[in-house]
Amino acid sequence: MKKPKRDKQRTHKHICQACGRFCGFSHIHHIFGGAYRSISEKEDFVIELCPECHSKAHEDAEFSNTLKRDCELEYLENHTMEDWMDLM
């Protein structure tokens, strides 16, 4: 899963980064929400999703955890686990 740029800097491609389908209207999902939303913004931990996958990201814990784990693994490609632990 490729990490898109933040809301403010992005052009919506309307392609869901979870299911790969073109959709007329895509949503930006913050992979880590709540108290971690600002970290998602700062670190670009956001993903473009179709409305169905966006709902699934909020309703299906297993799907949400997969998005979080994929984000973590991508972050660790260029950072250490210690960096990740300090961040999160």
N, CA, C and O atoms as a GROMACS GRO file, in nm:
protein
  352
    1MET      N    1   0.085  -0.116   0.000
    1MET     CA    2   0.000   0.000   0.000
    1MET      C    3   0.090   0.123   0.000
    1MET      O    4   0.171   0.140   0.091
    2LYS      N    5   0.077   0.207  -0.100
    2LYS     CA    6   0.160   0.326  -0.110
    2LYS      C    7   0.097   0.441  -0.034
    2LYS      O    8  -0.023   0.467  -0.044
    3LYS      N    9   0.180   0.510   0.042
    3LYS     CA   10   0.132   0.619   0.126
    3LYS      C   11   0.114   0.746   0.044
    3LYS      O   12   0.211   0.793  -0.016
    4PRO      N   13  -0.006   0.802   0.040
    4PRO     CA   14  -0.027   0.927  -0.034
    4PRO      C   15   0.016   1.048   0.047
    4PRO      O   16   0.049   1.036   0.165
    5LYS      N   17   0.018   1.163  -0.016
    5LYS     CA   18   0.052   1.286   0.053
    5LYS      C   19  -0.067   1.334   0.136
    5LYS      O   20  -0.180   1.289   0.118
    6ARG      N   21  -0.039   1.427   0.227
    6ARG     CA   22  -0.142   1.482   0.314
    6ARG      C   23  -0.253   1.548   0.238
    6ARG      O   24  -0.237   1.586   0.122
    7ASP      N   25  -0.367   1.563   0.303
    7ASP     CA   26  -0.486   1.626   0.246
    7ASP      C   27  -0.453   1.758   0.174
    7ASP      O   28  -0.495   1.778   0.060
    8LYS      N   29  -0.380   1.845   0.239
    8LYS     CA   30  -0.358   1.980   0.189
    8LYS      C   31  -0.276   1.982   0.061
    8LYS      O   32  -0.290   2.074  -0.019
    9GLN      N   33  -0.194   1.883   0.039
    9GLN     CA   34  -0.102   1.882  -0.074
    9GLN      C   35  -0.143   1.784  -0.183
    9GLN      O   36  -0.072   1.773  -0.284
   10ARG      N   37  -0.249   1.715  -0.167
   10ARG     CA   38  -0.278   1.603  -0.257
   10ARG      C   39  -0.378   1.637  -0.366
   10ARG      O   40  -0.462   1.726  -0.352
   11THR      N   41  -0.366   1.563  -0.473
   11THR     CA   42  -0.466   1.562  -0.577
   11THR      C   43  -0.534   1.426  -0.567
   11THR      O   44  -0.466   1.324  -0.576
   12HIS      N   45  -0.662   1.424  -0.550
   12HIS     CA   46  -0.734   1.298  -0.540
   12HIS      C   47  -0.729   1.226  -0.674
   12HIS      O   48  -0.765   1.283  -0.777
   13LYS      N   49  -0.685   1.102  -0.671
   13LYS     CA   50  -0.681   1.021  -0.792
   13LYS      C   51  -0.807   0.936  -0.804
   13LYS      O   52  -0.834   0.877  -0.908
   14HIS      N   53  -0.884   0.932  -0.696
   14HIS     CA   54  -1.010   0.857  -0.692
   14HIS      C   55  -0.989   0.708  -0.718
   14HIS      O   56  -1.074   0.641  -0.775
   15ILE      N   57  -0.875   0.659  -0.675
   15ILE     CA   58  -0.847   0.515  -0.681
   15ILE      C   59  -0.824   0.469  -0.538
   15ILE      O   60  -0.737   0.520  -0.468
   16CYS      N   61  -0.903   0.373  -0.497
   16CYS     CA   62  -0.893   0.322  -0.360
   16CYS      C   63  -0.761   0.248  -0.344
   16CYS      O   64  -0.728   0.159  -0.422
   17GLN      N   65  -0.687   0.285  -0.241
   17GLN     CA   66  -0.559   0.222  -0.216
   17GLN      C   67  -0.573   0.091  -0.139
   17GLN      O   68  -0.473   0.026  -0.109
   18ALA      N   69  -0.693   0.053  -0.107
   18ALA     CA   70  -0.717  -0.076  -0.042
   18ALA      C   71  -0.765  -0.180  -0.143
   18ALA      O   72  -0.710  -0.289  -0.152
   19CYS      N   73  -0.869  -0.145  -0.220
   19CYS     CA   74  -0.926  -0.242  -0.314
   19CYS      C   75  -0.885  -0.217  -0.458
   19CYS      O   76  -0.907  -0.302  -0.544
   20GLY      N   77  -0.825  -0.101  -0.485
   20GLY     CA   78  -0.775  -0.071  -0.618
   20GLY      C   79  -0.878  -0.022  -0.718
   20GLY      O   80  -0.846   0.000  -0.834
   21ARG      N   81  -0.998  -0.006  -0.674
   21ARG     CA   82  -1.106   0.031  -0.765
   21ARG      C   83  -1.114   0.183  -0.782
   21ARG      O   84  -1.091   0.259  -0.688
   22PHE      N   85  -1.147   0.225  -0.904
   22PHE     CA   86  -1.170   0.367  -0.932
   22PHE      C   87  -1.307   0.403  -0.874
   22PHE      O   88  -1.404   0.330  -0.891
   23CYS      N   89  -1.313   0.516  -0.805
   23CYS     CA   90  -1.441   0.560  -0.751
   23CYS      C   91  -1.455   0.708  -0.782
   23CYS      O   92  -1.356   0.781  -0.786
   24GLY      N   93  -1.574   0.752  -0.803
   24GLY     CA   94  -1.598   0.892  -0.837
   24GLY      C   95  -1.570   0.988  -0.724
   24GLY      O   96  -1.544   1.106  -0.747
   25PHE      N   97  -1.574   0.938  -0.603
   25PHE     CA   98  -1.551   1.022  -0.486
   25PHE      C   99  -1.474   0.941  -0.384
   25PHE      O  100  -1.524   0.840  -0.334
   26SER      N  101  -1.353   0.983  -0.354
   26SER     CA  102  -1.272   0.910  -0.256
   26SER      C  103  -1.265   0.986  -0.125
   26SER      O  104  -1.290   1.106  -0.118
   27HIS      N  105  -1.230   0.914  -0.021
   27HIS     CA  106  -1.217   0.970   0.114
   27HIS      C  107  -1.071   0.958   0.156
   27HIS      O  108  -1.001   0.864   0.119
   28ILE      N  109  -1.027   1.054   0.235
   28ILE     CA  110  -0.895   1.047   0.296
   28ILE      C  111  -0.914   0.990   0.437
   28ILE      O  112  -0.988   1.045   0.518
   29HIS      N  113  -0.845   0.879   0.463
   29HIS     CA  114  -0.856   0.814   0.593
   29HIS      C  115  -0.725   0.833   0.668
   29HIS      O  116  -0.618   0.803   0.616
   30HIS      N  117  -0.734   0.884   0.790
   30HIS     CA  118  -0.619   0.895   0.879
   30HIS      C  119  -0.600   0.758   0.943
   30HIS      O  120  -0.686   0.712   1.018
   31ILE      N  121  -0.489   0.695   0.915
   31ILE     CA  122  -0.467   0.558   0.961
   31ILE      C  123  -0.469   0.551   1.113
   31ILE      O  124  -0.522   0.456   1.171
   32PHE      N  125  -0.411   0.649   1.177
   32PHE     CA  126  -0.415   0.655   1.324
   32PHE      C  127  -0.499   0.778   1.359
   32PHE      O  128  -0.460   0.891   1.330
   33GLY      N  129  -0.612   0.756   1.422
   33GLY     CA  130  -0.703   0.864   1.456
   33GLY      C  131  -0.697   0.899   1.602
   33GLY      O  132  -0.602   0.864   1.672
   34GLY      N  133  -0.796   0.968   1.647
   34GLY     CA  134  -0.805   1.007   1.788
   34GLY      C  135  -0.686   1.091   1.829
   34GLY      O  136  -0.651   1.188   1.762
   35ALA      N  137  -0.624   1.053   1.939
   35ALA     CA  138  -0.509   1.126   1.993
   35ALA      C  139  -0.390   1.124   1.897
   35ALA      O  140  -0.299   1.207   1.909
   36TYR      N  141  -0.389   1.031   1.801
   36TYR     CA  142  -0.278   1.018   1.707
   36TYR      C  143  -0.306   1.084   1.572
   36TYR      O  144  -0.224   1.076   1.480
   37ARG      N  145  -0.420   1.149   1.558
   37ARG     CA  146  -0.456   1.210   1.430
   37ARG      C  147  -0.353   1.313   1.386
   37ARG      O  148  -0.319   1.318   1.268
   38SER      N  149  -0.304   1.393   1.478
   38SER     CA  150  -0.205   1.495   1.440
   38SER      C  151  -0.075   1.430   1.392
   38SER      O  152  -0.008   1.485   1.305
   39ILE      N  153  -0.041   1.314   1.447
   39ILE     CA  154   0.076   1.240   1.399
   39ILE      C  155   0.050   1.189   1.259
   39ILE      O  156   0.139   1.194   1.173
   40SER      N  157  -0.071   1.139   1.234
   40SER     CA  158  -0.106   1.095   1.099
   40SER      C  159  -0.092   1.209   0.999
   40SER      O  160  -0.042   1.189   0.888
   41GLU      N  161  -0.134   1.328   1.038
   41GLU     CA  162  -0.120   1.445   0.951
   41GLU      C  163   0.027   1.478   0.927
   41GLU      O  164   0.071   1.493   0.813
   42LYS      N  165   0.102   1.489   1.035
   42LYS     CA  166   0.242   1.529   1.025
   42LYS      C  167   0.325   1.429   0.947
   42LYS      O  168   0.410   1.468   0.867
   43GLU      N  169   0.302   1.302   0.969
   43GLU     CA  170   0.384   1.197   0.908
   43GLU      C  171   0.324   1.141   0.778
   43GLU      O  172   0.378   1.047   0.720
   44ASP      N  173   0.213   1.198   0.733
   44ASP     CA  174   0.144   1.153   0.612
   44ASP      C  175   0.094   1.009   0.625
   44ASP      O  176   0.099   0.933   0.528
   45PHE      N  177   0.045   0.973   0.740
   45PHE     CA  178  -0.015   0.841   0.761
   45PHE      C  179  -0.163   0.849   0.722
   45PHE      O  180  -0.252   0.827   0.805
   46VAL      N  181  -0.187   0.879   0.597
   46VAL     CA  182  -0.322   0.888   0.542
   46VAL      C  183  -0.328   0.803   0.417
   46VAL      O  184  -0.225   0.774   0.355
   47ILE      N  185  -0.448   0.764   0.381
   47ILE     CA  186  -0.467   0.679   0.264
   47ILE      C  187  -0.597   0.718   0.195
   47ILE      O  188  -0.694   0.757   0.261
   48GLU      N  189  -0.598   0.709   0.064
   48GLU     CA  190  -0.717   0.741  -0.014
   48GLU      C  191  -0.800   0.613  -0.031
   48GLU      O  192  -0.751   0.513  -0.083
   49LEU      N  193  -0.925   0.618   0.014
   49LEU     CA  194  -1.012   0.501   0.012
   49LEU      C  195  -1.145   0.533  -0.055
   49LEU      O  196  -1.193   0.646  -0.052
   50CYS      N  197  -1.205   0.430  -0.116
   50CYS     CA  198  -1.341   0.445  -0.167
   50CYS      C  199  -1.435   0.451  -0.045
   50CYS      O  200  -1.394   0.412   0.065
   51PRO      N  201  -1.557   0.498  -0.061
   51PRO     CA  202  -1.648   0.509   0.053
   51PRO      C  203  -1.669   0.375   0.126
   51PRO      O  204  -1.679   0.373   0.249
   52GLU      N  205  -1.676   0.265   0.052
   52GLU     CA  206  -1.698   0.135   0.115
   52GLU      C  207  -1.579   0.094   0.202
   52GLU      O  208  -1.597   0.049   0.316
   53CYS      N  209  -1.458   0.109   0.148
   53CYS     CA  210  -1.339   0.072   0.226
   53CYS      C  211  -1.318   0.168   0.343
   53CYS      O  212  -1.266   0.129   0.447
   54HIS      N  213  -1.358   0.295   0.326
   54HIS     CA  214  -1.346   0.390   0.436
   54HIS      C  215  -1.438   0.349   0.552
   54HIS      O  216  -1.398   0.354   0.668
   55SER      N  217  -1.559   0.310   0.518
   55SER     CA  218  -1.650   0.261   0.623
   55SER      C  219  -1.592   0.137   0.689
   55SER      O  220  -1.596   0.122   0.812
   56LYS      N  221  -1.539   0.048   0.607
   56LYS     CA  222  -1.480  -0.075   0.660
   56LYS      C  223  -1.362  -0.044   0.754
   56LYS      O  224  -1.344  -0.111   0.855
   57ALA      N  225  -1.284   0.058   0.720
   57ALA     CA  226  -1.169   0.096   0.805
   57ALA      C  227  -1.214   0.139   0.944
   57ALA      O  228  -1.140   0.123   1.041
   58HIS      N  229  -1.335   0.194   0.953
   58HIS     CA  230  -1.387   0.239   1.082
   58HIS      C  231  -1.468   0.131   1.154
   58HIS      O  232  -1.485   0.137   1.276
   59GLU      N  233  -1.518   0.033   1.082
   59GLU     CA  234  -1.607  -0.067   1.140
   59GLU      C  235  -1.544  -0.204   1.160
   59GLU      O  236  -1.591  -0.283   1.242
   60ASP      N  237  -1.440  -0.234   1.086
   60ASP     CA  238  -1.379  -0.368   1.087
   60ASP      C  239  -1.240  -0.358   1.150
   60ASP      O  240  -1.146  -0.310   1.087
   61ALA      N  241  -1.227  -0.404   1.273
   61ALA     CA  242  -1.101  -0.392   1.347
   61ALA      C  243  -0.986  -0.463   1.276
   61ALA      O  244  -0.874  -0.414   1.276
   62GLU      N  245  -1.014  -0.578   1.217
   62GLU     CA  246  -0.907  -0.652   1.149
   62GLU      C  247  -0.854  -0.572   1.029
   62GLU      O  248  -0.733  -0.565   1.008
   63PHE      N  249  -0.943  -0.513   0.951
   63PHE     CA  250  -0.904  -0.432   0.836
   63PHE      C  251  -0.826  -0.309   0.883
   63PHE      O  252  -0.722  -0.275   0.826
   64SER      N  253  -0.875  -0.243   0.986
   64SER     CA  254  -0.808  -0.126   1.042
   64SER      C  255  -0.668  -0.161   1.091
   64SER      O  256  -0.573  -0.087   1.068
   65ASN      N  257  -0.657  -0.274   1.160
   65ASN     CA  258  -0.526  -0.317   1.210
   65ASN      C  259  -0.430  -0.349   1.097
   65ASN      O  260  -0.310  -0.326   1.109
   66THR      N  261  -0.482  -0.402   0.986
   66THR     CA  262  -0.398  -0.430   0.869
   66THR      C  263  -0.344  -0.300   0.812
   66THR      O  264  -0.226  -0.292   0.777
   67LEU      N  265  -0.428  -0.197   0.802
   67LEU     CA  266  -0.383  -0.067   0.753
   67LEU      C  267  -0.275  -0.010   0.845
   67LEU      O  268  -0.176   0.046   0.798
   68LYS      N  269  -0.294  -0.023   0.974
   68LYS     CA  270  -0.196   0.028   1.071
   68LYS      C  271  -0.065  -0.047   1.061
   68LYS      O  272   0.042   0.014   1.064
   69ARG      N  273  -0.072  -0.178   1.050
   69ARG     CA  274   0.050  -0.259   1.040
   69ARG      C  275   0.125  -0.229   0.910
   69ARG      O  276   0.247  -0.218   0.911
   70ASP      N  277   0.053  -0.214   0.800
   70ASP     CA  278   0.116  -0.180   0.673
   70ASP      C  279   0.186  -0.044   0.682
   70ASP      O  280   0.295  -0.026   0.630
   71CYS      N  281   0.121   0.050   0.749
   71CYS     CA  282   0.179   0.182   0.768
   71CYS      C  283   0.308   0.172   0.851
   71CYS      O  284   0.410   0.233   0.817
   72GLU      N  285   0.302   0.096   0.957
   72GLU     CA  286   0.420   0.077   1.043
   72GLU      C  287   0.534   0.015   0.964
   72GLU      O  288   0.648   0.062   0.972
   73LEU      N  289   0.506  -0.089   0.887
   73LEU     CA  290   0.610  -0.155   0.809
   73LEU      C  291   0.672  -0.061   0.707
   73LEU      O  292   0.793  -0.063   0.685
   74GLU      N  293   0.589   0.022   0.644
   74GLU     CA  294   0.641   0.119   0.547
   74GLU      C  295   0.730   0.221   0.618
   74GLU      O  296   0.835   0.258   0.566
   75TYR      N  297   0.688   0.267   0.735
   75TYR     CA  298   0.767   0.362   0.812
   75TYR      C  299   0.903   0.301   0.848
   75TYR      O  300   1.006   0.369   0.842
   76LEU      N  301   0.902   0.175   0.884
   76LEU     CA  302   1.025   0.108   0.927
   76LEU      C  303   1.122   0.081   0.812
   76LEU      O  304   1.237   0.043   0.836
   77GLU      N  305   1.079   0.101   0.689
   77GLU     CA  306   1.171   0.089   0.575
   77GLU      C  307   1.278   0.196   0.580
   77GLU      O  308   1.388   0.176   0.529
   78ASN      N  309   1.246   0.312   0.641
   78ASN     CA  310   1.339   0.425   0.644
   78ASN      C  311   1.370   0.475   0.784
   78ASN      O  312   1.442   0.574   0.800
   79HIS      N  313   1.317   0.408   0.885
   79HIS     CA  314   1.337   0.450   1.023
   79HIS      C  315   1.360   0.327   1.110
   79HIS      O  316   1.341   0.213   1.066
   80THR      N  317   1.402   0.351   1.232
   80THR     CA  318   1.425   0.240   1.326
   80THR      C  319   1.298   0.214   1.408
   80THR      O  320   1.208   0.297   1.413
   81MET      N  321   1.296   0.098   1.471
   81MET     CA  322   1.185   0.067   1.562
   81MET      C  323   1.183   0.166   1.678
   81MET      O  324   1.076   0.202   1.726
   82GLU      N  325   1.298   0.209   1.722
   82GLU     CA  326   1.305   0.309   1.829
   82GLU      C  327   1.238   0.439   1.784
   82GLU      O  328   1.168   0.503   1.862
   83ASP      N  329   1.261   0.479   1.658
   83ASP     CA  330   1.194   0.597   1.604
   83ASP      C  331   1.042   0.580   1.609
   83ASP      O  332   0.969   0.670   1.648
   84TRP      N  333   0.997   0.461   1.568
   84TRP     CA  334   0.854   0.432   1.567
   84TRP      C  335   0.796   0.439   1.710
   84TRP      O  336   0.691   0.498   1.733
   85MET      N  337   0.866   0.378   1.803
   85MET     CA  338   0.819   0.376   1.942
   85MET      C  339   0.816   0.518   2.000
   85MET      O  340   0.723   0.552   2.074
   86ASP      N  341   0.915   0.600   1.967
   86ASP     CA  342   0.914   0.738   2.014
   86ASP      C  343   0.798   0.817   1.955
   86ASP      O  344   0.738   0.901   2.022
   87LEU      N  345   0.768   0.789   1.829
   87LEU     CA  346   0.661   0.859   1.760
   87LEU      C  347   0.524   0.818   1.812
   87LEU      O  348   0.438   0.904   1.836
   88MET      N  349   0.503   0.690   1.829
   88MET     CA  350   0.372   0.639   1.865
   88MET      C  351   0.359   0.610   2.014
   88MET      O  352   0.254   0.566   2.059
   0.00000   0.00000   0.00000
